[in-house]
């Protein structure tokens, strides 16, 4: 086939079409308090999650835990810090409710933090509201303190 010419403003036209997308077609949270794909997977309301305490008021709900990937919901009380850690692999964290900050940035609802072996941080939930997020990792976290290293296998983090 012969190649077709692309208008020089094709990219700008595409972005303009995206901006015109009606609000009704954009993904909205269900009444569960979770984005629709996650709500379907979790199968219950945010208020009905069977949280498991992991220390300092922080709780988790493990969704997947295999050799290749771990996915969990984390509940971090307002003003609470997650222990300082780095990463043996990659971690993707999606904030669902509330917010947290760390040495890198501030993350609110809908924000995603990408972390890897170069990331050393101490995430702290905002003082205004409890933080609930989805964290997906492809390797265990790397804690700095001995007590956290000892607890890690039992908590599956």
Beta strands, then each sheet from edge to edge (+ up, - down):
strand 1: 52-55
strand 2: 58-65
strand 3: 70-76
strand 4: 85-87
strand 5: 91-97
strand 6: 100-101
strand 7: 106-107
strand 8: 112-115
strand 9: 124-125
strand 10: 131-137
strand 11: 141-143
sheet 1: 1+ 2- 3+ 10- 5+ 8-
sheet 2: 4+ 11-
sheet 3: 7+ 6- 9+
end
